[in-house]
Amino acid sequence: MSPFTSFPDENIAKQGDLAIAYVSPESMNLFVLEKGKLFNNRIGTFSHDNFISKPWGSKIPSQGKKGYVYMLLPTPELWTLLLPHRTQILYLPDIAFISEFLELRPGSVVLESGTGSGSFSHSIARSIYPDGHLHTFEFHQPRAEQAEKEFVEHGLNEIVTIKCRDVCKDGFDLQDTVDAVFLDLPSPWLAIESAKKAFKKDCIGRICCFSPCMEQVLETVNALSSAGFSDIRMFETLVRPYIVQTTSVLPIPKVSKRKAFAKRGVSDTKEEESIDAPAEESTNSTEDVADNDNNVEEGQKPTENKTELISKVLSKVRGHTSYLTFATLLPEWEGNEREDALQRTREALLEDPIAFDDVKSDEEESEEEPVEDVEDGKRKKKWNSNGRGRGKRGRK
């Protein structure tokens, strides 16, 4: 069982397990636990024996106790942050968005072209585990070999098949096999026709193309439309991270109405009229401010600071990564397939009387003929409020 697809039955690290030594989001290391071996990083030297038989998430001190790391179970999210970059990779916002729109679920068969560093491949493997399968293609031989080695080390080789091939020229060599397709290619429009053949014929197929330039998107949209895909849409995922922290502030002193009017330059006459006037509900009156727990009486000095929770946007925000183009491929009816599908739908409705009654009542209303009235020598049709002709139910 791979930790990248499911959590272990026991929350204990064992000999031979993959583990992550976590210092910070920018400093993590993946290694295999082996008795008697040492692990080194910028914090210090750590013995593997201190990791084995400890619960995941434990705080492990270094030799000499000059620092510590957290022992974490590997996940696709952590692998995305620490993997060796051989190409541009997909990050978590794009991965989550694509997985949702492609409707990846356990048992799905997925085609991926552009394996690269394997970031998205690990997330797909977890989404389709245990009965699904991923067919991934990489045209660069060294990258394909390294990715295959990592899949074996991470225990994903049973549900991931990788091939080295230029799919834009040679195609995928798959037919009636997959539920979803993901293309991360310089020219994805050249692989659209081959990807179309790979979709299962009796299911709705979904495709996503990952392109950094708008010119690529335009070419891809034209190819998808020509190939018979529908519901073509393009998205761009942008992230705005916030920093949430607590800070201390001085209490706000109360301000009387007289002083408040004086500061705003209001005359005494208007001030008296305002004070004598009946109080009205207001969301921004000075009395509302006076009721705040952080306020102090006028003339008094604040005794202690109050703690408030504040948030702000990071000054540096990661910008554009790529455009995501989605499309849907509907199954094509052949022979009596349409009639067979309608018959299966009728049988399913008969098994659910409530749903069948709703459909039946709608059909009866649509079949009723409108009533004709003769008025001023002209025939007029009476219509219900829903726009349908009023039949027996609408007659008086």
N, C-alpha and C positions, 0 to 999 in steps of 0.2 A: 504494500500500500504506500502510495506516494504522499508526502505531506503537502504537495502542491495541489492535490485534488480533494483530500479529506483529512480531518483531524484524527490522530491516533486514538485508540480505545483508552489508553492510559496516558495521563498527563506527566509522563516521566521520560527524560532523555535516556537513550540506551546506546550501547556500543554499536557503532556503524550508522547511527542516525545522522542526517544532515542537520546542522545547527547554524544559527546566525549570531555572531557576536556584535551586539548593537551598542554603539557609543552615541551616535547622533544620526539624523537622517542623511547626513553627508559622509558618515564614517560607519560602514558596516562590512562584515566579512563573512563569507559562507565557507564552511569547512565540514569534514566528516569526523565524528568523534571516534578516537582510537586511544585505547589505554596506553599510558606511558609516553604519549607524544605531547609536544609543547606548541602553543600558538602565540605568535608575537604580533603586536600592533603598536600604535603610538602611545598607548596607555602603559604598556608593559608586557611582561611574559605571563602566560596563563597555561596551566596544566590541564590537559583533557580530562584527567581523573576528577577534577573539581566540577566538571560539567556533567559527567555521567551520573545517573541515578538522582539527578536534581529535577524538580518540577520546571516545566517551561515557563519562562518569564522570571527566573531566579536572577538575583544579583550576585555575580561571580567576581570575587576580588582577585587581583593580580598577585604574583609572588612578591612578597615584601609589602603587600597591601598598600601600594602607592596609588592605586586606581581600581576601577571596576568596569565591567561590561554587563549588559543584560543578555541572557541566553534566550533567543526567540526561535519559534518554530517557523521554517520557511513557508512563505505564501507567495502567490503570483504578484501581489502588491509590493512586497519587499524585494522580490527578484527584479521588478522593474526599476527599483531605485539603486540596486547594487550590481546589476549585470554589466559585463564588459561590452562597451559600445562598439559594434562592428559597422553599424549603419545608424541612420536616424531611427528612433524608436517611438512607439506610441506610449503616451502616459495615461494615467488613470482616468482623467476626465473624458478623453476620447474613447478609451477602452470601455468604460461603463456605458457611454452613449451608443456606441456601435453595437455592443452586446444586447442592449435593450431593443434597438430597432431591427436587428436581425433575428430577434426572438430566440436566442440561444438557450437551450434547456437540455436536461439530461436525455440522452438518446439522439440528439441532433447529429447529422453528418455535415461537416463543414469543409469547404475548400478555401484555402488561403494561398495567395501567391505573393511572394516577397517576404520570406521568413525572416531575413535579416538577423537581428540579435535575439529573436525569440520572445520578445516581451509580450506581444499579443497572443502568441501561441500558447503560453502557459495559462493565460486567463481563459482562452477558449477550452483548453483541456479540462480545467476545473468546471466550467459551465456545462459541458456535455458529458461529464463522468456520471455513471460508469458504463453506460451502454452506447455512447456516441463514438464518433471517430473523426479525427482531423487529418485531412490530406493537405499537406503544405509543400510549396514548391519554391526553390531558390536556384537562380541561374548561375550563381558564383560558387564554384566547386569548394574552395577552402571554407567559405561561410557555411555551406551546406554540411560539410563534414563536422565542423565545430558544433553546429546546432544539433546534429544527430548525436554527437557525443554527450552533450548536455542533457538531451532528452533521456538517454539511457541512464546517466548518473542520477537524474531526478525521478526516475521511475515512471516516465511518461511514454516509453517506447511501445507499450501495448495499445495505446489509444491515439498515438501520433505516428503518421507515416510521412517521411520527408523524401523528396526526390529532387535531383538536380536537373533542371530543364528550363529552357527559354520558352515559356508558354506563349509569348507573343508570336513566335514562329512555328513552334511544334504543337501548340495546344496542350490540353490537360490529359487527353486520352481517357476521359471518364464520361460515362453516359448513364442517365437515369439513376443517379447515385446520391446527390447531395441536396440538403435543405437550404443552405445559405452559402454565399460566396463573398469573400473579402479580397479585394485587389489593391495592393500597394505597389504600383508599377509606374515607371516613367510614362508609358503609353498604354493605359488600361483599356482604351477603346479597341486596341488590336486583339484583346483577349475576350471581348464580350461574346462573340459568336461561339467560341469554344466553351465558355462558361455556361452559356444557355443550354448547350447539349448535356452538360453535367447535371442539371437540375432534374429532380424527380418529376415525371410527367403527370402524376396524379395528385400533386401537392402544390400549394402556393410557394414559390421561391422568392427569396429576398437577396439583394446584392448591395454591397457598399464599396465605393471606390474612394481611396485616400489620395488626394492630389494637392500639392502645395500651391499650384498656380491656377488662376482663373481660366487661362487658355486651355489647360488640360481638362478643366470641368466642362467647358463648352464642347470640346471634341467628344468627351465621354457621354454627355447628354444626347448629342446627335446620334451616337452609336447605339445607345440604349433605346432611344425612340425608334430607330430603324429596325432594331431587333425585336420589337414588339413588347418591350417593357412598359409598364404604366406606373402611375403615382411617383413620378420622378421628382425628387426634392434634394436640395442642397443645404447643408448646415455648416456653421463654423462655431467651434467650441472655444469660448474664452472664459478664463477663470479670474475672479476677483477675491483673493484671500484677505481676510480680516484678522487683525490682531485684537484680542479681547483681554483686558487686564484690569486690575483694580488700582485705584489711585486715591489719595487723601485730598479732601477739599475743605476750605473753611466754611462754616455755616453762613447762610445769607441772613443779614439783619432785617428785621421788620421795618417797613416804611409806612408812616401814617399817610392818610389821604391828603392832609394839608400840605405836607412836604412834597408829596408826589406831584400835586398840582403846581406847587411853586417851582419845582424843577422843570416842569413842562411849560412854564410861562402862562398859566391860566389865571385870569383876574379873580379878585376876591368875590365879586358878585357871582360869577359862574361857579366858583368853588362852593359858595354857600348854597346855590341852587342845586348843585350836584350832591352835596351832603344831605340837604333836606329832602331830596327826591327819594321816592320809594326804591328800595333795592331791587334790582333785576338780576336774573340769572345770567352769568357770563362766564365764559371759559377762560378769559384772560384778565380778570380783575386783579387788583392789588391784594384783595382779601384772600384770593386763592393762593397767592404766593405766601401770605402770612401764615397759612395753615400748614405749610410744609414742615416736616419734622426737623429739617436742617436749619430752620430759622431760629434766631434769638431775639429777645426783646430789645427795643430801641434803647440805645445808650449803654447796653451791656456789651462786654467784650466776650468773644467766643472762648470757651474753656478748652475745647478739644476739637480736633479735626474729625470730619466724617469720611467714611470710605464709600466710594462710588465705583460702579462697574462701567467702563467705557470701552469703545471699540473704534478702530480706525483702519482704513485701507492701507495695505502695504505700498510704500513709495515706488517700489519696482515690481511690476506685475508682468509675468510671462505672457507674451503676445501671441500672434498668429502661429499656429502649427501647420494645419492643412485644412482643406475643404473636404467635407464628407458628403458624397453624392449617393443617395439611396434610390432604389427602384424595386418594383415588384413584378414578378413574372407569374401570370395566371395560367393554369393548366389549359391545354387545348383539347377540345372534345373531338373524339374520333368515333365514327359509327354510332352505336346506341349508348355511348357513355353518358350523354346528357340525360337521356330517359332513365337510365339506371340510377343515376345520382338523384333525380327527382323522385323516383320510387323509394329509394332509401330514406329520403327526407320525409315522405308521406308516412312511411312505416315508423319513423322516429316520432313524428307528431302523434300518431295513433297511440303510441306507448305512453304519451304524456297528455292525458285528457284536458287538462287546464290550458296548455299551450294550443292544443288542437281546437278547442272551443273559441279561443281568441281569434285564431286564423280563420275559422269557419264563419264567425260573425262578421269579420271584415269582408270576406268574400260575398256574403249575402247582401250586405249593405251596398257593395259596389255593383251588384247585379240588379238592384231595384231600379225600375224605370221611373223617371220623373213624372209628376202629376201635371196634367195640362188643364189650365183654366181658360175659359172663353170670356174675354173682357173687351168691350168696344169693338167686337168683330175680329179681334186678333187673338191668336193663341199665345199664351205665355207659360213658361215653365217655372215652377216653384222650386227653390233650392234651399237645402238646409244650411245651417251656419257653417258646417264643415265643407261646403262647396259641392256636396253631392245632391243629386236629385232626390226630393222627398217622396218616398214610396208609401207602402202601407203603414209604416211606423209614424210617418209624418202627417197622415190624413186626419182631418178633424171629423 
